[in-house]
Amino acid sequence: MSVKASGTFDVTGWDEQAKDTRPDGTVVTRVRVTKTFHGDLAGTSVTEIQTVTTAAGPTAYVGVECFEGTLHGRKGTFVLQHSAGNDAAGEEWLRWQIVSTSGTGALAGLHGEGQITVDGDGRHFYALDYELP
């Protein structure tokens, strides 16, 4: 049975590691992001993402996020795979997939997926649908 988790997170660090600006205006950047989570997820994470911005404006990123803390009070670690972007009309998608073999401690066997949303004030919210054995 799937369980839902939700809450917010704060981006506590954004460190650009490398940037490649192409002749056509496309920019590819590697970024290390740190976060603090609140709500059903409580803890911290480090994320390595690769972003792309085009001259036309739409952006996308992929990444791997390592979380450490608790999920509904169960302590451990796990890894999230990110897929995100927007299109020329401004429609966004920000998706997570839990790497199913990555859970440790009380989170061993964790699997599922989720979404990130950002409101008009720049606050970040998450929703995670997951299963644990």
N, CA, C and O atoms as a Tinker XYZ file with bonds, in Angstrom:
   532  protein
     1  N      0.846000   -1.175000    0.000000    73     2
     2  CA     0.000000    0.000000    0.000000    64     1     3
     3  C      0.898000    1.247000    0.000000    63     2     4     5
     4  O      1.854000    1.332000    0.770000    81     3
     5  N      0.585000    2.182000   -0.848000    73     3     6
     6  CA     1.353000    3.416000   -0.990000    64     5     7
     7  C      1.022000    4.399000    0.133000    63     6     8     9
     8  O     -0.138000    4.569000    0.509000    81     7
     9  N      2.062000    5.039000    0.656000    73     7    10
    10  CA     1.926000    6.051000    1.703000    64     9    11
    11  C      2.332000    7.393000    1.113000    63    10    12    13
    12  O      3.230000    7.460000    0.274000    81    11
    13  N      1.676000    8.455000    1.546000    73    11    14
    14  CA     1.988000    9.798000    1.048000    64    13    15
    15  C      2.762000   10.580000    2.102000    63    14    16    17
    16  O      2.430000   10.548000    3.287000    81    15
    17  N      3.791000   11.277000    1.655000    73    15    18
    18  CA     4.571000   12.175000    2.510000    64    17    19
    19  C      4.567000   13.547000    1.852000    63    18    20    21
    20  O      4.593000   13.656000    0.626000    81    19
    21  N      4.535000   14.589000    2.668000    73    19    22
    22  CA     4.567000   15.948000    2.104000    64    21    23
    23  C      5.233000   16.898000    3.086000    63    22    24    25
    24  O      5.394000   16.591000    4.267000    81    23
    25  N      5.610000   18.046000    2.575000    73    23    26
    26  CA     6.239000   19.071000    3.395000    64    25    27
    27  C      6.945000   20.087000    2.529000    63    26    28    29
    28  O      6.598000   20.287000    1.365000    81    27
    29  N      7.938000   20.723000    3.111000    73    27    30
    30  CA     8.692000   21.762000    2.414000    64    29    31
    31  C     10.179000   21.476000    2.534000    63    30    32    33
    32  O     10.611000   20.652000    3.340000    81    31
    33  N     10.950000   22.173000    1.717000    73    31    34
    34  CA    12.396000   22.147000    1.901000    64    33    35
    35  C     12.966000   23.515000    1.572000    63    34    36    37
    36  O     12.409000   24.274000    0.778000    81    35
    37  N     14.096000   23.807000    2.208000    73    35    38
    38  CA    14.837000   25.035000    1.960000    64    37    39
    39  C     16.112000   24.686000    1.212000    63    38    40    41
    40  O     16.817000   23.746000    1.580000    81    39
    41  N     16.405000   25.439000    0.165000    73    39    42
    42  CA    17.687000   25.304000   -0.520000    64    41    43
    43  C     18.692000   26.104000    0.305000    63    42    44    45
    44  O     18.601000   27.328000    0.393000    81    43
    45  N     19.655000   25.398000    0.911000    73    43    46
    46  CA    20.621000   26.050000    1.795000    64    45    47
    47  C     21.954000   26.327000    1.117000    63    46    48    49
    48  O     22.794000   27.046000    1.660000    81    47
    49  N     22.149000   25.762000   -0.063000    73    47    50
    50  CA    23.376000   26.025000   -0.805000    64    49    51
    51  C     23.183000   25.765000   -2.283000    63    50    52    53
    52  O     22.480000   24.832000   -2.670000    81    51
    53  N     23.808000   26.591000   -3.110000    73    51    54
    54  CA    23.763000   26.457000   -4.577000    64    53    55
    55  C     25.153000   26.820000   -5.074000    63    54    56    57
    56  O     25.497000   27.998000   -5.170000    81    55
    57  N     25.949000   25.806000   -5.388000    73    55    58
    58  CA    27.348000   26.012000   -5.745000    64    57    59
    59  C     27.596000   25.514000   -7.164000    63    58    60    61
    60  O     27.653000   24.309000   -7.408000    81    59
    61  N     27.746000   26.458000   -8.100000    73    59    62
    62  CA    28.031000   26.078000   -9.487000    64    61    63
    63  C     29.451000   25.534000   -9.553000    63    62    64    65
    64  O     30.408000   26.199000   -9.156000    81    63
    65  N     29.570000   24.316000  -10.059000    73    63    66
    66  CA    30.859000   23.635000  -10.151000    64    65    67
    67  C     31.533000   23.854000  -11.503000    63    66    68    69
    68  O     32.759000   23.936000  -11.579000    81    67
    69  N     30.743000   23.947000  -12.561000    73    67    70
    70  CA    31.280000   24.111000  -13.917000    64    69    71
    71  C     30.177000   24.669000  -14.808000    63    70    72    73
    72  O     28.998000   24.365000  -14.626000    81    71
    73  N     30.576000   25.482000  -15.762000    73    71    74
    74  CA    29.606000   26.067000  -16.697000    64    73    75
    75  C     30.203000   26.034000  -18.098000    63    74    76    77
    76  O     31.364000   26.391000  -18.299000    81    75
    77  N     29.397000   25.603000  -19.060000    73    75    78
    78  CA    29.814000   25.529000  -20.458000    64    77    79
    79  C     28.804000   26.313000  -21.290000    63    78    80    81
    80  O     27.656000   25.892000  -21.432000    81    79
    81  N     29.226000   27.447000  -21.837000    73    79    82
    82  CA    28.360000   28.255000  -22.699000    64    81    83
    83  C     28.696000   27.921000  -24.144000    63    82    84    85
    84  O     29.831000   28.105000  -24.585000    81    83
    85  N     27.719000   27.436000  -24.867000    73    83    86
    86  CA    27.904000   27.014000  -26.263000    64    85    87
    87  C     27.702000   28.193000  -27.205000    63    86    88    89
    88  O     27.050000   29.167000  -26.830000    81    87
    89  N     28.248000   28.133000  -28.427000    73    87    90
    90  CA    28.098000   29.237000  -29.393000    64    89    91
    91  C     26.646000   29.578000  -29.729000    63    90    92    93
    92  O     26.351000   30.719000  -30.084000    81    91
    93  N     25.730000   28.600000  -29.622000    73    91    94
    94  CA    24.317000   28.855000  -29.946000    64    93    95
    95  C     23.545000   29.466000  -28.777000    63    94    96    97
    96  O     22.338000   29.687000  -28.885000    81    95
    97  N     24.235000   29.744000  -27.645000    73    95    98
    98  CA    23.582000   30.332000  -26.486000    64    97    99
    99  C     23.125000   29.332000  -25.456000    63    98   100   101
   100  O     22.661000   29.731000  -24.388000    81    99
   101  N     23.239000   28.038000  -25.734000    73    99   102
   102  CA    22.898000   27.009000  -24.767000    64   101   103
   103  C     23.952000   27.001000  -23.657000    63   102   104   105
   104  O     25.154000   27.051000  -23.919000    81   103
   105  N     23.473000   26.937000  -22.411000    73   103   106
   106  CA    24.387000   26.904000  -21.270000    64   105   107
   107  C     24.129000   25.625000  -20.475000    63   106   108   109
   108  O     23.000000   25.355000  -20.065000    81   107
   109  N     25.185000   24.846000  -20.263000    73   107   110
   110  CA    25.113000   23.629000  -19.463000    64   109   111
   111  C     25.928000   23.876000  -18.198000    63   110   112   113
   112  O     27.094000   24.264000  -18.269000    81   111
   113  N     25.305000   23.648000  -17.033000    73   111   114
   114  CA    25.959000   23.949000  -15.760000    64   113   115
   115  C     25.826000   22.764000  -14.817000    63   114   116   117
   116  O     24.761000   22.156000  -14.712000    81   115
   117  N     26.920000   22.442000  -14.132000    73   115   118
   118  CA    26.891000   21.425000  -13.087000    64   117   119
   119  C     26.839000   22.142000  -11.745000    63   118   120   121
   120  O     27.649000   23.029000  -11.474000    81   119
   121  N     25.868000   21.747000  -10.893000    73   119   122
   122  CA    25.607000   22.456000   -9.641000    64   121   123
   123  C     25.513000   21.453000   -8.487000    63   122   124   125
   124  O     24.948000   20.369000   -8.635000    81   123
   125  N     26.074000   21.834000   -7.343000    73   123   126
   126  CA    25.915000   21.074000   -6.090000    64   125   127
   127  C     24.924000   21.860000   -5.228000    63   126   128   129
   128  O     25.158000   23.023000   -4.899000    81   127
   129  N     23.807000   21.204000   -4.866000    73   127   130
   130  CA    22.728000   21.848000   -4.117000    64   129   131
   131  C     22.598000   21.155000   -2.758000    63   130   132   133
   132  O     22.611000   19.927000   -2.678000    81   131
   133  N     22.473000   21.952000   -1.690000    73   131   134
   134  CA    22.188000   21.385000   -0.372000    64   133   135
   135  C     20.818000   21.872000    0.074000    63   134   136   137
   136  O     20.401000   22.984000   -0.252000    81   135
   137  N     20.115000   21.010000    0.835000    73   135   138
   138  CA    18.747000   21.305000    1.255000    64   137   139
   139  C     18.524000   20.854000    2.693000    63   138   140   141
   140  O     19.211000   19.969000    3.203000    81   139
   141  N     17.542000   21.488000    3.330000    73   139   142
   142  CA    17.018000   21.043000    4.612000    64   141   143
   143  C     15.522000   20.790000    4.436000    63   142   144   145
   144  O     14.794000   21.643000    3.927000    81   143
   145  N     15.069000   19.602000    4.867000    73   143   146
   146  CA    13.676000   19.185000    4.692000    64   145   147
   147  C     12.887000   19.327000    5.981000    63   146   148   149
   148  O     13.415000   19.139000    7.077000    81   147
   149  N     11.608000   19.664000    5.828000    73   147   150
   150  CA    10.664000   19.815000    6.936000    64   149   151
   151  C      9.379000   19.073000    6.571000    63   150   152   153
   152  O      9.026000   18.969000    5.396000    81   151
   153  N      8.694000   18.565000    7.574000    73   151   154
   154  CA     7.447000   17.849000    7.339000    64   153   155
   155  C      7.645000   16.367000    7.528000    63   154   156   157
   156  O      8.361000   15.950000    8.438000    81   155
   157  N      7.019000   15.555000    6.681000    73   155   158
   158  CA     7.123000   14.104000    6.787000    64   157   159
   159  C      8.545000   13.612000    6.532000    63   158   160   161
   160  O      8.960000   12.593000    7.082000    81   159
   161  N      9.287000   14.334000    5.700000    73   159   162
   162  CA    10.729000   14.124000    5.541000    64   161   163
   163  C     11.406000   15.166000    6.425000    63   162   164   165
   164  O     11.103000   16.354000    6.312000    81   163
   165  N     12.307000   14.749000    7.292000    73   163   166
   166  CA    13.048000   15.680000    8.133000    64   165   167
   167  C     14.519000   15.303000    8.038000    63   166   168   169
   168  O     14.912000   14.206000    8.433000    81   167
   169  N     15.324000   16.212000    7.517000    73   167   170
   170  CA    16.734000   15.909000    7.364000    64   169   171
   171  C     17.389000   16.825000    6.366000    63   170   172   173
   172  O     16.905000   17.924000    6.096000    81   171
   173  N     18.501000   16.363000    5.817000    73   171   174
   174  CA    19.278000   17.158000    4.871000    64   173   175
   175  C     19.613000   16.319000    3.645000    63   174   176   177
   176  O     19.510000   15.093000    3.659000    81   175
   177  N     20.016000   17.011000    2.590000    73   175   178
   178  CA    20.431000   16.295000    1.381000    64   177   179
   179  C     21.501000   17.083000    0.645000    63   178   180   181
   180  O     21.670000   18.289000    0.825000    81   179
   181  N     22.211000   16.345000   -0.188000    73   179   182
   182  CA    23.168000   16.914000   -1.132000    64   181   183
   183  C     22.764000   16.390000   -2.504000    63   182   184   185
   184  O     22.568000   15.189000   -2.691000    81   183
   185  N     22.642000   17.306000   -3.461000    73   183   186
   186  CA    22.200000   16.953000   -4.812000    64   185   187
   187  C     23.225000   17.423000   -5.824000    63   186   188   189
   188  O     23.714000   18.551000   -5.746000    81   187
   189  N     23.547000   16.568000   -6.765000    73   187   190
   190  CA    24.378000   16.943000   -7.909000    64   189   191
   191  C     23.450000   17.010000   -9.117000    63   190   192   193
   192  O     22.859000   16.005000   -9.511000    81   191
   193  N     23.326000   18.211000   -9.705000    73   191   194
   194  CA    22.447000   18.356000  -10.865000    64   193   195
   195  C     23.231000   18.891000  -12.052000    63   194   196   197
   196  O     24.274000   19.528000  -11.899000    81   195
   197  N     22.709000   18.620000  -13.222000    73   195   198
   198  CA    23.211000   19.194000  -14.458000    64   197   199
   199  C     22.041000   19.919000  -15.104000    63   198   200   201
   200  O     21.012000   19.314000  -15.403000    81   199
   201  N     22.206000   21.231000  -15.317000    73   199   202
   202  CA    21.138000   22.050000  -15.879000    64   201   203
   203  C     21.471000   22.437000  -17.314000    63   202   204   205
   204  O     22.635000   22.452000  -17.716000    81   203
   205  N     20.435000   22.747000  -18.070000    73   203   206
   206  CA    20.610000   23.296000  -19.410000    64   205   207
   207  C     19.619000   24.434000  -19.585000    63   206   208   209
   208  O     18.444000   24.312000  -19.241000    81   207
   209  N     20.106000   25.529000  -20.118000    73   207   210
   210  CA    19.267000   26.673000  -20.477000    64   209   211
   211  C     19.543000   26.970000  -21.942000    63   210   212   213
   212  O     20.698000   26.999000  -22.365000    81   211
   213  N     18.492000   27.191000  -22.714000    73   211   214
   214  CA    18.662000   27.492000  -24.134000    64   213   215
   215  C     18.464000   28.975000  -24.385000    63   214   216   217
   216  O     17.927000   29.694000  -23.543000    81   215
   217  N     18.898000   29.420000  -25.541000    73   215   218
   218  CA    18.720000   30.827000  -25.912000    64   217   219
   219  C     17.238000   31.192000  -25.953000    63   218   220   221
   220  O     16.882000   32.345000  -25.708000    81   219
   221  N     16.368000   30.225000  -26.260000    73   219   222
   222  CA    14.925000   30.471000  -26.319000    64   221   223
   223  C     14.294000   30.539000  -24.929000    63   222   224   225
   224  O     13.158000   30.992000  -24.788000    81   223
   225  N     15.021000   30.092000  -23.903000    73   223   226
   226  CA    14.514000   30.226000  -22.541000    64   225   227
   227  C     14.170000   28.959000  -21.801000    63   226   228   229
   228  O     14.463000   28.882000  -20.608000    81   227
   229  N     13.564000   27.947000  -22.423000    73   227   230
   230  CA    13.225000   26.759000  -21.649000    64   229   231
   231  C     14.458000   26.131000  -21.011000    63   230   232   233
   232  O     15.560000   26.198000  -21.554000    81   231
   233  N     14.249000   25.519000  -19.847000    73   231   234
   234  CA    15.337000   24.914000  -19.103000    64   233   235
   235  C     14.973000   23.485000  -18.725000    63   234   236   237
   236  O     13.815000   23.076000  -18.796000    81   235
   237  N     16.001000   22.737000  -18.319000    73   235   238
   238  CA    15.792000   21.382000  -17.830000    64   237   239
   239  C     16.958000   21.032000  -16.917000    63   238   240   241
   240  O     18.026000   21.639000  -16.986000    81   239
   241  N     16.731000   20.031000  -16.053000    73   239   242
   242  CA    17.848000   19.496000  -15.296000    64   241   243
   243  C     17.604000   18.038000  -14.955000    63   242   244   245
   244  O     16.466000   17.572000  -14.911000    81   243
   245  N     18.690000   17.333000  -14.717000    73   243   246
   246  CA    18.674000   15.971000  -14.199000    64   245   247
   247  C     19.596000   15.963000  -12.993000    63   246   248   249
   248  O     20.491000   16.800000  -12.883000    81   247
   249  N     19.377000   15.017000  -12.087000    73   247   250
   250  CA    20.248000   14.993000  -10.927000    64   249   251
   251  C     20.049000   13.767000  -10.066000    63   250   252   253
   252  O     19.138000   12.962000  -10.258000    81   251
   253  N     20.961000   13.670000   -9.096000    73   251   254
   254  CA    20.927000   12.607000   -8.104000    64   253   255
   255  C     21.044000   13.263000   -6.738000    63   254   256   257
   256  O     21.968000   14.040000   -6.496000    81   255
   257  N     20.104000   12.951000   -5.839000    73   255   258
   258  CA    20.037000   13.560000   -4.520000    64   257   259
   259  C     20.174000   12.494000   -3.442000    63   258   260   261
   260  O     19.468000   11.486000   -3.466000    81   259
   261  N     21.083000   12.717000   -2.498000    73   259   262
   262  CA    21.303000   11.804000   -1.384000    64   261   263
   263  C     20.703000   12.424000   -0.125000    63   262   264   265
   264  O     21.185000   13.446000    0.363000    81   263
   265  N     19.648000   11.799000    0.396000    73   263   266
   266  CA    18.925000   12.286000    1.569000    64   265   267
   267  C     19.358000   11.512000    2.802000    63   266   268   269
   268  O     19.584000   10.304000    2.737000    81   267
   269  N     19.476000   12.224000    3.945000    73   267   270
   270  CA    19.767000   11.596000    5.228000    64   269   271
   271  C     18.842000   12.201000    6.275000    63   270   272   273
   272  O     18.793000   13.420000    6.440000    81   271
   273  N     18.106000   11.340000    6.984000    73   271   274
   274  CA    17.190000   11.848000    8.007000    64   273   275
   275  C     16.103000   10.850000    8.297000    63   274   276   277
   276  O     16.351000    9.647000    8.380000    81   275
   277  N     14.872000   11.362000    8.454000    73   275   278
   278  CA    13.743000   10.493000    8.765000    64   277   279
   279  C     12.611000   10.706000    7.758000    63   278   280   281
   280  O     12.433000   11.796000    7.213000    81   279
   281  N     11.869000    9.653000    7.534000    73   279   282
   282  CA    10.655000    9.669000    6.720000    64   281   283
   283  C      9.556000    9.078000    7.601000    63   282   284   285
   284  O      9.581000    7.895000    7.940000    81   283
   285  N      8.591000    9.925000    7.965000    73   283   286
   286  CA     7.561000    9.507000    8.918000    64   285   287
   287  C      8.189000    8.830000   10.139000    63   286   288   289
   288  O      7.706000    7.800000   10.609000    81   287
   289  N      9.266000    9.424000   10.641000    73   287   290
   290  CA     9.916000    8.949000   11.860000    64   289   291
   291  C     10.882000    7.793000   11.694000    63   290   292   293
   292  O     11.540000    7.404000   12.659000    81   291
   293  N     10.986000    7.230000   10.490000    73   291   294
   294  CA    11.910000    6.110000   10.244000    64   293   295
   295  C     13.230000    6.661000    9.744000    63   294   296   297
   296  O     13.272000    7.351000    8.725000    81   295
   297  N     14.307000    6.362000   10.452000    73   295   298
   298  CA    15.612000    6.958000   10.179000    64   297   299
   299  C     16.421000    6.143000    9.177000    63   298   300   301
   300  O     16.439000    4.913000    9.218000    81   299
   301  N     17.093000    6.865000    8.271000    73   299   302
   302  CA    17.959000    6.211000    7.305000    64   301   303
   303  C     18.375000    7.166000    6.209000    63   302   304   305
   304  O     18.297000    8.386000    6.357000    81   303
   305  N     18.814000    6.596000    5.120000    73   303   306
   306  CA    19.219000    7.367000    3.945000    64   305   307
   307  C     18.570000    6.744000    2.711000    63   306   308   309
   308  O     18.168000    5.580000    2.723000    81   307
   309  N     18.478000    7.543000    1.646000    73   307   310
   310  CA    18.057000    7.029000    0.351000    64   309   311
   311  C     18.443000    8.032000   -0.721000    63   310   312   313
   312  O     18.833000    9.162000   -0.424000    81   311
   313  N     18.329000    7.603000   -1.972000    73   311   314
   314  CA    18.727000    8.427000   -3.112000    64   313   315
   315  C     17.515000    8.671000   -4.006000    63   314   316   317
   316  O     16.712000    7.774000   -4.263000    81   315
   317  N     17.410000    9.916000   -4.472000    73   315   318
   318  CA    16.365000   10.324000   -5.411000    64   317   319
   319  C     16.994000   10.660000   -6.756000    63   318   320   321
   320  O     18.048000   11.294000   -6.817000    81   319
   321  N     16.350000   10.239000   -7.817000    73   319   322
   322  CA    16.750000   10.632000   -9.169000    64   321   323
   323  C     15.800000   11.734000   -9.620000    63   322   324   325
   324  O     14.583000   11.567000   -9.543000    81   323
   325  N     16.342000   12.867000  -10.092000    73   323   326
   326  CA    15.542000   14.012000  -10.520000    64   325   327
   327  C     15.392000   14.062000  -12.042000    63   326   328   329
   328  O     16.289000   13.666000  -12.786000    81   327
   329  N     14.249000   14.553000  -12.476000    73   327   330
   330  CA    13.993000   14.892000  -13.866000    64   329   331
   331  C     13.080000   16.116000  -13.840000    63   330   332   333
   332  O     11.979000   16.062000  -13.292000    81   331
   333  N     13.535000   17.209000  -14.427000    73   331   334
   334  CA    12.746000   18.443000  -14.323000    64   333   335
   335  C     12.990000   19.340000  -15.523000    63   334   336   337
   336  O     13.994000   19.221000  -16.225000    81   335
   337  N     12.039000   20.243000  -15.737000    73   335   338
   338  CA    12.201000   21.216000  -16.811000    64   337   339
   339  C     10.936000   22.015000  -17.024000    63   338   340   341
   340  O      9.955000   21.883000  -16.292000    81   339
   341  N     10.989000   22.844000  -18.044000    73   339   342
   342  CA     9.799000   23.577000  -18.467000    64   341   343
   343  C      9.822000   23.716000  -19.976000    63   342   344   345
   344  O     10.851000   23.519000  -20.621000    81   343
   345  N      8.669000   24.058000  -20.524000    73   343   346
   346  CA     8.585000   24.216000  -21.969000    64   345   347
   347  C      8.411000   25.693000  -22.323000    63   346   348   349
   348  O      8.376000   26.549000  -21.439000    81   347
   349  N      8.305000   25.982000  -23.608000    73   347   350
   350  CA     8.208000   27.367000  -24.069000    64   349   351
   351  C      6.973000   28.079000  -23.526000    63   350   352   353
   352  O      6.964000   29.306000  -23.430000    81   351
   353  N      5.933000   27.332000  -23.171000    73   351   354
   354  CA     4.706000   27.926000  -22.609000    64   353   355
   355  C      4.826000   28.152000  -21.107000    63   354   356   357
   356  O      3.917000   28.711000  -20.494000    81   355
   357  N      5.937000   27.723000  -20.506000    73   355   358
   358  CA     6.133000   27.919000  -19.071000    64   357   359
   359  C      5.629000   26.785000  -18.200000    63   358   360   361
   360  O      5.686000   26.876000  -16.974000    81   359
   361  N      5.128000   25.700000  -18.823000    73   359   362
   362  CA     4.674000   24.541000  -18.046000    64   361   363
   363  C      5.882000   23.827000  -17.456000    63   362   364   365
   364  O      6.845000   23.532000  -18.163000    81   363
   365  N      5.825000   23.549000  -16.137000    73   363   366
   366  CA     6.935000   22.915000  -15.434000    64   365   367
   367  C      6.621000   21.480000  -15.069000    63   366   368   369
   368  O      5.463000   21.113000  -14.869000    81   367
   369  N      7.665000   20.675000  -14.984000    73   367   370
   370  CA     7.566000   19.363000  -14.366000    64   369   371
   371  C      8.828000   19.172000  -13.532000    63   370   372   373
   372  O      9.935000   19.451000  -13.992000    81   371
   373  N      8.651000   18.697000  -12.312000    73   371   374
   374  CA     9.756000   18.432000  -11.396000    64   373   375
   375  C      9.444000   17.101000  -10.721000    63   374   376   377
   376  O      8.622000   17.039000   -9.806000    81   375
   377  N     10.104000   16.037000  -11.178000    73   375   378
   378  CA     9.781000   14.690000  -10.708000    64   377   379
   379  C     10.954000   14.060000   -9.966000    63   378   380   381
   380  O     12.119000   14.331000  -10.257000    81   379
   381  N     10.609000   13.208000   -8.993000    73   379   382
   382  CA    11.568000   12.390000   -8.255000    64   381   383
   383  C     11.242000   10.930000   -8.479000    63   382   384   385
   384  O     10.077000   10.551000   -8.601000    81   383
   385  N     12.270000   10.122000   -8.532000    73   383   386
   386  CA    12.115000    8.669000   -8.504000    64   385   387
   387  C     13.062000    8.161000   -7.424000    63   386   388   389
   388  O     14.257000    8.450000   -7.478000    81   387
   389  N     12.561000    7.413000   -6.448000    73   387   390
   390  CA    13.432000    6.842000   -5.430000    64   389   391
   391  C     14.220000    5.696000   -6.057000    63   390   392   393
   392  O     13.635000    4.811000   -6.682000    81   391
   393  N     15.535000    5.706000   -5.897000    73   391   394
   394  CA    16.364000    4.596000   -6.365000    64   393   395
   395  C     16.081000    3.434000   -5.406000    63   394   396   397
   396  O     16.472000    3.473000   -4.239000    81   395
   397  N     15.400000    2.408000   -5.909000    73   395   398
   398  CA    14.790000    1.392000   -5.040000    64   397   399
   399  C     15.780000    0.569000   -4.241000    63   398   400   401
   400  O     15.384000   -0.049000   -3.253000    81   399
   401  N     17.027000    0.531000   -4.611000    73   399   402
   402  CA    18.009000   -0.247000   -3.851000    64   401   403
   403  C     18.834000    0.627000   -2.912000    63   402   404   405
   404  O     19.804000    0.152000   -2.321000    81   403
   405  N     18.459000    1.903000   -2.768000    73   403   406
   406  CA    19.318000    2.849000   -2.050000    64   405   407
   407  C     18.975000    3.039000   -0.581000    63   406   408   409
   408  O     19.781000    3.619000    0.147000    81   407
   409  N     17.834000    2.587000   -0.112000    73   407   410
   410  CA    17.434000    2.819000    1.269000    64   409   411
   411  C     18.314000    2.092000    2.270000    63   410   412   413
   412  O     18.702000    0.945000    2.048000    81   411
   413  N     18.631000    2.769000    3.386000    73   411   414
   414  CA    19.417000    2.154000    4.455000    64   413   415
   415  C     18.678000    2.330000    5.778000    63   414   416   417
   416  O     17.711000    3.086000    5.873000    81   415
   417  N     19.154000    1.618000    6.792000    73   415   418
   418  CA    18.535000    1.725000    8.111000    64   417   419
   419  C     17.072000    1.326000    8.047000    63   418   420   421
   420  O     16.716000    0.331000    7.415000    81   419
   421  N     16.227000    2.108000    8.707000    73   419   422
   422  CA    14.788000    1.824000    8.724000    64   421   423
   423  C     14.115000    2.149000    7.394000    63   422   424   425
   424  O     12.909000    1.948000    7.246000    81   423
   425  N     14.887000    2.651000    6.422000    73   423   426
   426  CA    14.343000    2.968000    5.095000    64   425   427
   427  C     14.784000    1.955000    4.034000    63   426   428   429
   428  O     14.579000    2.184000    2.842000    81   427
   429  N     15.388000    0.840000    4.454000    73   427   430
   430  CA    15.781000   -0.209000    3.512000    64   429   431
   431  C     14.552000   -0.731000    2.787000    63   430   432   433
   432  O     13.526000   -0.996000    3.413000    81   431
   433  N     14.649000   -0.878000    1.483000    73   431   434
   434  CA    13.538000   -1.360000    0.668000    64   433   435
   435  C     12.586000   -0.277000    0.195000    63   434   436   437
   436  O     11.614000   -0.566000   -0.502000    81   435
   437  N     12.855000    0.966000    0.567000    73   435   438
   438  CA    12.004000    2.089000    0.165000    64   437   439
   439  C     11.964000    2.222000   -1.357000    63   438   440   441
   440  O     12.996000    2.120000   -2.021000    81   439
   441  N     10.769000    2.448000   -1.906000    73   439   442
   442  CA    10.638000    2.759000   -3.332000    64   441   443
   443  C      9.402000    3.618000   -3.542000    63   442   444   445
   444  O      8.469000    3.600000   -2.739000    81   443
   445  N      9.412000    4.373000   -4.639000    73   443   446
   446  CA     8.290000    5.245000   -4.960000    64   445   447
   447  C      8.719000    6.417000   -5.810000    63   446   448   449
   448  O      9.793000    6.409000   -6.410000    81   447
   449  N      7.859000    7.436000   -5.855000    73   447   450
   450  CA     8.124000    8.600000   -6.698000    64   449   451
   451  C      7.416000    9.819000   -6.120000    63   450   452   453
   452  O      6.545000    9.701000   -5.259000    81   451
   453  N      7.806000   10.988000   -6.611000    73   451   454
   454  CA     7.199000   12.202000   -6.097000    64   453   455
   455  C      7.386000   13.385000   -7.008000    63   454   456   457
   456  O      7.922000   13.271000   -8.110000    81   455
   457  N      6.929000   14.534000   -6.524000    73   455   458
   458  CA     6.987000   15.777000   -7.283000    64   457   459
   459  C      7.432000   16.911000   -6.359000    63   458   460   461
   460  O      7.259000   16.866000   -5.141000    81   459
   461  N      8.007000   17.920000   -6.990000    73   459   462
   462  CA     8.364000   19.169000   -6.319000    64   461   463
   463  C      7.530000   20.262000   -6.962000    63   462   464   465
   464  O      7.350000   20.266000   -8.180000    81   463
   465  N      7.019000   21.190000   -6.163000    73   463   466
   466  CA     6.363000   22.382000   -6.692000    64   465   467
   467  C      6.986000   23.596000   -6.022000    63   466   468   469
   468  O      7.459000   23.534000   -4.887000    81   467
   469  N      6.973000   24.686000   -6.751000    73   467   470
   470  CA     7.507000   25.954000   -6.245000    64   469   471
   471  C      6.399000   26.984000   -6.388000    63   470   472   473
   472  O      5.853000   27.158000   -7.477000    81   471
   473  N      6.055000   27.678000   -5.286000    73   471   474
   474  CA     4.985000   28.670000   -5.365000    64   473   475
   475  C      5.528000   30.011000   -5.853000    63   474   476   477
   476  O      6.727000   30.147000   -6.094000    81   475
   477  N      4.659000   30.985000   -5.996000    73   475   478
   478  CA     5.015000   32.303000   -6.502000    64   477   479
   479  C      6.015000   33.053000   -5.643000    63   478   480   481
   480  O      6.677000   33.975000   -6.120000    81   479
   481  N      6.132000   32.665000   -4.375000    73   479   482
   482  CA     7.097000   33.289000   -3.470000    64   481   483
   483  C      8.422000   32.540000   -3.427000    63   482   484   485
   484  O      9.316000   32.901000   -2.661000    81   483
   485  N      8.554000   31.486000   -4.255000    73   483   486
   486  CA     9.791000   30.731000   -4.303000    64   485   487
   487  C      9.913000   29.637000   -3.256000    63   486   488   489
   488  O     10.980000   29.039000   -3.115000    81   487
   489  N      8.828000   29.360000   -2.509000    73   487   490
   490  CA     8.862000   28.283000   -1.520000    64   489   491
   491  C      8.748000   26.933000   -2.224000    63   490   492   493
   492  O      7.982000   26.778000   -3.175000    81   491
   493  N      9.523000   25.960000   -1.741000    73   491   494
   494  CA     9.564000   24.633000   -2.333000    64   493   495
   495  C      8.751000   23.650000   -1.498000    63   494   496   497
   496  O      8.901000   23.573000   -0.278000    81   495
   497  N      7.884000   22.898000   -2.182000    73   495   498
   498  CA     7.041000   21.887000   -1.558000    64   497   499
   499  C      7.323000   20.547000   -2.229000    63   498   500   501
   500  O      7.663000   20.495000   -3.411000    81   499
   501  N      7.180000   19.468000   -1.468000    73   499   502
   502  CA     7.339000   18.141000   -2.051000    64   501   503
   503  C      6.138000   17.279000   -1.702000    63   502   504   505
   504  O      5.458000   17.496000   -0.700000    81   503
   505  N      5.899000   16.299000   -2.555000    73   503   506
   506  CA     4.925000   15.233000   -2.314000    64   505   507
   507  C      5.593000   13.948000   -2.757000    63   506   508   509
   508  O      6.145000   13.870000   -3.855000    81   507
   509  N      5.543000   12.949000   -1.904000    73   507   510
   510  CA     6.220000   11.682000   -2.174000    64   509   511
   511  C      5.244000   10.548000   -1.905000    63   510   512   513
   512  O      4.673000   10.458000   -0.818000    81   511
   513  N      5.051000    9.679000   -2.897000    73   511   514
   514  CA     4.252000    8.464000   -2.746000    64   513   515
   515  C      5.245000    7.311000   -2.658000    63   514   516   517
   516  O      6.038000    7.100000   -3.576000    81   515
   517  N      5.203000    6.567000   -1.560000    73   515   518
   518  CA     6.220000    5.537000   -1.367000    64   517   519
   519  C      5.643000    4.288000   -0.725000    63   518   520   521
   520  O      4.529000    4.279000   -0.200000    81   519
   521  N      6.447000    3.232000   -0.787000    73   519   522
   522  CA     6.142000    1.978000   -0.110000    64   521   523
   523  C      7.388000    1.517000    0.610000    63   522   524   525
   524  O      8.506000    1.707000    0.131000    81   523
   525  N      7.184000    0.908000    1.770000    73   523   526
   526  CA     8.249000    0.293000    2.558000    64   525   527
   527  C      7.806000   -1.114000    2.911000    63   526   528   529
   528  O      6.627000   -1.343000    3.182000    81   527
   529  N      8.745000   -2.068000    2.911000    73   527   530
   530  CA     8.365000   -3.451000    3.273000    64   529   531
   531  C      7.959000   -3.553000    4.736000    63   530   532
   532  O      7.612000   -4.636000    5.207000    81   531
